[in-house]
């Protein structure tokens, strides 16, 4: 059963009673009654209601972190009680970006859910900045981002992903052994904006190159389609190209650079039991995987 705190947090996140009701598998009237009951209990109005949705009142803004802590504590109590009964339950919230979700996280989740079917997973996608905000506001248990990691967080390396030049299969560059970074100053360029864009621009700055950036997007399919249609060339982490069906190819660059993909948690000591369980499982999976 979803707690009143979880329902309030979902309403605050989605800005809609109806959307929160669908997510929590409740009727809209039930969600409205639960929120009203919570407001009566606290003797304050937490939400502004309008036809366009709901927003937090000033009191709601101030109460949000405390309600989130109550929710997290209640989940930790339930997880520990279940563990004492020989069960493994829980809920894990993960902040990540699309290439990690598809090509790193999904295979591990498949194995994890086989071993721990009663632990539910919530995945929230965003770039490095938004994942950092999710962590700071306790909206996720842990996240994935490119190094460097903000100070004060616990982290470990997941993968060292090479930056590559991505060109159409019929491009003159497709047969090159390696492509000099200097070509990006003259060729129309696309950058994939999932967090790695800031590292890519950092590479260009270090090499005193002003890239001719004509396209940026968080949609990897769009970027690869633009490249396939000879509208541009790309510079991105090789992981993004995994299992793609586009008529593009990747080449090393000169000089060669890498991005370091990190798993980041505010404090492993204070993480929920379910999150710690998954992180340990993830580490074992990485250790057993073939070298990248």
C-alpha positions as CSV (number, residue, x, y, z in Angstrom):
1,X,0.0,0.0,0.0
2,X,1.4,3.4,-1.0
3,X,1.9,5.7,2.0
4,X,0.3,9.1,2.3
5,X,3.8,10.6,2.2
6,X,4.6,8.8,-1.1
7,X,1.4,10.0,-2.6
8,X,2.0,13.6,-1.6
9,X,5.6,13.5,-3.0
10,X,4.3,12.1,-6.3
11,X,1.6,14.8,-6.6
12,X,4.3,17.5,-5.9
13,X,6.6,15.9,-8.5
14,X,4.0,15.6,-11.3
15,X,2.0,18.7,-10.4
16,X,-1.2,16.8,-11.0
17,X,-3.6,14.8,-8.8
18,X,-4.8,12.8,-11.8
19,X,-1.3,11.9,-13.0
20,X,-0.3,10.9,-9.4
21,X,-3.4,8.8,-9.1
22,X,-2.6,6.9,-12.3
23,X,1.0,6.4,-11.1
24,X,0.0,5.1,-7.7
25,X,-3.0,3.1,-9.0
26,X,-5.5,5.1,-7.0
27,X,-8.6,7.0,-8.0
28,X,-8.2,10.8,-8.3
29,X,-10.8,11.2,-5.5
30,X,-8.8,8.9,-3.2
31,X,-5.6,10.9,-3.8
32,X,-7.5,14.2,-3.1
33,X,-8.8,12.8,0.1
34,X,-5.4,11.6,1.2
35,X,-3.8,15.0,0.5
36,X,-6.7,16.7,2.4
37,X,-6.3,14.4,5.3
38,X,-2.5,15.1,5.4
39,X,-3.2,18.8,5.4
40,X,-5.8,18.5,8.2
41,X,-3.2,16.5,10.2
42,X,-0.6,19.2,9.8
43,X,-3.1,22.0,10.0
44,X,-1.8,23.8,6.9
45,X,-2.5,23.9,3.2
46,X,0.3,22.2,1.3
47,X,-1.0,22.6,-2.3
48,X,-2.4,25.3,-4.5
49,X,-5.2,23.7,-6.6
50,X,-6.3,25.0,-10.0
51,X,-7.8,23.7,-13.2
52,X,-4.3,23.6,-14.7
53,X,-2.9,21.4,-11.9
54,X,-1.4,21.8,-8.4
55,X,1.7,23.6,-7.1
56,X,3.3,23.7,-3.6
57,X,2.3,26.5,-1.3
58,X,5.0,28.2,0.6
59,X,4.2,25.9,3.6
60,X,4.3,23.0,1.2
61,X,7.8,24.0,0.0
62,X,9.1,24.2,3.5
63,X,7.5,20.8,4.5
64,X,8.6,19.0,1.4
65,X,12.1,17.9,2.7
66,X,10.6,16.8,6.0
67,X,7.9,14.7,4.4
68,X,10.5,13.2,2.1
69,X,12.6,12.2,5.1
70,X,9.5,10.6,6.8
71,X,8.8,8.7,3.6
72,X,12.4,7.4,3.3
73,X,12.4,6.5,7.0
74,X,9.1,4.6,6.7
75,X,10.5,2.6,3.7
76,X,13.7,1.8,5.6
77,X,11.6,0.5,8.6
78,X,9.5,-1.7,6.2
79,X,12.7,-3.0,4.4
80,X,14.4,-3.9,7.7
81,X,11.3,-5.6,9.1
82,X,11.0,-7.7,5.9
83,X,14.6,-8.6,6.1
84,X,14.2,-9.9,9.7
85,X,11.4,-12.1,8.3
86,X,13.7,-13.4,5.6
87,X,12.2,-11.3,2.8
88,X,13.8,-8.7,0.5
89,X,11.6,-5.8,-0.4
90,X,12.1,-2.1,-1.1
91,X,12.0,0.7,-3.7
92,X,15.0,2.1,-5.5
93,X,15.1,5.5,-7.3
94,X,17.8,5.9,-9.9
95,X,18.8,9.1,-11.7
96,X,20.6,8.4,-15.0
97,X,21.0,9.4,-18.7
98,X,19.8,7.4,-21.7
99,X,22.9,5.6,-22.9
100,X,23.6,4.3,-19.4
101,X,19.9,3.3,-18.9
102,X,19.9,1.3,-22.1
103,X,23.3,-0.2,-22.3
104,X,24.7,-0.4,-18.8
105,X,21.7,-0.4,-16.4
106,X,19.1,-2.5,-18.2
107,X,21.2,-5.7,-18.3
108,X,22.0,-5.5,-14.6
109,X,18.4,-4.7,-13.8
110,X,17.3,-7.9,-15.6
111,X,19.5,-10.0,-13.3
112,X,18.7,-8.0,-10.2
113,X,15.0,-8.4,-10.6
114,X,15.4,-12.1,-11.1
115,X,17.1,-12.4,-7.7
116,X,15.0,-9.7,-6.0
117,X,11.6,-9.6,-7.6
118,X,10.0,-7.6,-4.6
119,X,12.3,-4.6,-4.9
120,X,10.7,-2.1,-7.3
121,X,12.8,0.3,-9.4
122,X,12.0,3.9,-10.5
123,X,14.2,5.4,-13.1
124,X,14.4,9.1,-13.7
125,X,16.4,10.5,-16.6
126,X,18.2,13.8,-17.0
127,X,21.6,15.3,-17.7
128,X,24.4,15.6,-15.1
129,X,23.0,18.8,-13.6
130,X,19.5,17.5,-13.1
131,X,20.8,14.2,-11.6
132,X,22.9,16.2,-9.2
133,X,19.8,18.2,-8.2
134,X,17.9,14.9,-7.7
135,X,20.6,13.7,-5.4
136,X,20.8,16.9,-3.4
137,X,17.0,16.9,-2.9
138,X,16.9,13.2,-2.0
139,X,14.7,12.6,-5.1
140,X,16.8,9.6,-6.1
141,X,18.9,7.1,-4.0
142,X,21.8,7.2,-6.4
143,X,22.6,8.3,-9.9
144,X,24.9,8.0,-12.9
145,X,26.9,11.0,-14.2
146,X,30.1,11.9,-16.0
147,X,33.2,12.8,-13.9
148,X,34.0,15.1,-12.2
149,X,31.6,14.3,-9.3
150,X,30.4,17.1,-7.0
151,X,32.4,17.3,-3.8
152,X,31.0,15.4,-0.8
153,X,29.4,12.6,-2.7
154,X,30.5,8.9,-2.6
155,X,31.2,7.5,-6.1
156,X,32.9,4.7,-8.0
157,X,33.9,4.3,-11.7
158,X,31.5,2.4,-13.8
159,X,33.1,2.7,-17.3
160,X,35.8,4.7,-19.1
161,X,34.0,5.5,-22.4
162,X,36.1,6.7,-25.3
163,X,34.9,9.8,-27.2
164,X,34.7,9.0,-30.9
165,X,34.0,10.8,-34.2
166,X,30.7,9.6,-35.7
167,X,30.4,10.0,-39.4
168,X,28.1,8.7,-42.2
169,X,29.2,5.3,-43.7
170,X,29.8,7.0,-47.1
171,X,31.8,9.9,-45.6
172,X,35.4,10.3,-46.7
173,X,36.3,10.2,-43.0
174,X,34.8,6.7,-42.7
175,X,38.0,5.0,-43.9
176,X,40.3,7.1,-41.9
177,X,42.4,5.4,-39.3
178,X,41.7,8.3,-36.9
179,X,40.2,11.7,-37.3
180,X,41.9,14.9,-36.0
181,X,39.8,17.0,-33.7
182,X,40.6,20.1,-35.8
183,X,38.0,18.9,-38.4
184,X,35.2,20.0,-36.1
185,X,36.2,23.6,-36.6
186,X,35.1,23.4,-40.2
187,X,32.6,20.5,-40.4
188,X,28.9,20.9,-39.2
189,X,28.9,19.2,-35.8
190,X,26.2,17.6,-33.6
191,X,26.7,17.1,-29.9
192,X,24.6,14.7,-27.8
193,X,23.4,16.5,-24.8
194,X,23.1,13.9,-22.0
195,X,25.9,15.2,-19.7
196,X,28.8,14.3,-22.0
197,X,28.3,17.6,-24.0
198,X,30.2,19.6,-21.3
199,X,33.1,17.1,-21.5
200,X,33.1,17.3,-25.3
201,X,33.2,21.1,-25.2
202,X,36.0,20.9,-22.6
203,X,38.0,18.8,-25.0
204,X,37.6,21.4,-27.7
205,X,38.6,24.2,-25.4
206,X,41.7,22.4,-24.2
207,X,42.7,22.0,-27.9
208,X,41.8,25.6,-28.7
209,X,39.2,24.4,-31.2
210,X,35.9,26.3,-31.8
211,X,33.6,23.6,-33.1
212,X,31.0,24.4,-35.7
213,X,28.1,23.1,-33.6
214,X,24.9,23.2,-35.6
215,X,22.8,20.6,-33.7
216,X,22.4,19.6,-30.1
217,X,19.8,17.2,-28.7
218,X,19.2,14.7,-25.9
219,X,17.6,12.3,-28.5
220,X,20.3,10.0,-29.7
221,X,18.2,8.7,-32.5
222,X,17.8,12.2,-33.9
223,X,21.5,12.9,-33.7
224,X,22.4,9.7,-35.4
225,X,19.7,10.2,-38.1
226,X,21.2,13.7,-38.8
227,X,24.6,12.2,-39.2
228,X,23.3,9.3,-41.4
229,X,21.7,11.9,-43.7
230,X,25.1,13.8,-44.1
231,X,23.9,16.9,-42.3
232,X,26.8,16.8,-39.8
233,X,29.4,14.7,-38.0
234,X,29.2,13.9,-34.3
235,X,31.6,13.7,-31.3
236,X,30.2,11.6,-28.4
237,X,30.9,8.7,-26.1
238,X,31.1,5.4,-27.9
239,X,28.5,3.9,-25.5
240,X,25.8,5.9,-27.3
241,X,26.4,3.9,-30.5
242,X,25.7,0.5,-28.9
243,X,23.2,-1.6,-31.0
244,X,22.3,1.4,-33.2
245,X,20.9,0.6,-36.7
246,X,21.9,3.8,-38.4
247,X,24.3,3.9,-41.4
248,X,27.0,5.6,-39.4
249,X,30.5,4.5,-38.3
250,X,32.8,5.7,-35.5
251,X,36.5,6.5,-35.7
252,X,39.1,7.3,-33.0
253,X,40.2,10.9,-32.8
254,X,43.6,12.5,-32.5
255,X,44.2,13.2,-29.7
256,X,42.0,10.6,-28.0
257,X,39.9,11.5,-25.0
258,X,37.6,9.6,-22.6
259,X,34.7,10.3,-20.3
260,X,34.4,8.5,-17.0
261,X,30.9,7.4,-16.1
262,X,30.4,7.3,-12.3
263,X,27.8,5.8,-10.0
264,X,27.2,8.5,-7.4
265,X,25.4,8.5,-4.0
266,X,25.2,11.2,-1.4
267,X,26.4,8.9,1.3
268,X,26.7,5.1,1.1
269,X,26.4,4.9,4.9
270,X,23.0,6.7,4.8
271,X,21.6,5.0,1.7
272,X,18.5,2.8,2.0
273,X,19.1,-1.0,2.5
274,X,17.6,-1.7,-1.0
275,X,19.9,0.9,-2.6
276,X,23.0,-0.5,-0.9
277,X,21.9,-4.0,-2.0
278,X,21.7,-2.9,-5.6
279,X,25.0,-1.0,-5.6
280,X,26.8,-4.1,-4.2
281,X,25.0,-6.2,-6.8
282,X,26.0,-3.7,-9.5
283,X,29.7,-3.8,-8.4
284,X,29.8,-7.6,-8.6
285,X,28.2,-7.5,-12.1
286,X,30.9,-5.0,-13.2
287,X,33.7,-7.2,-11.8
288,X,32.3,-10.3,-13.6
289,X,31.8,-8.5,-16.9
290,X,34.3,-8.8,-19.7
291,X,36.7,-5.8,-19.9
292,X,35.3,-2.9,-22.0
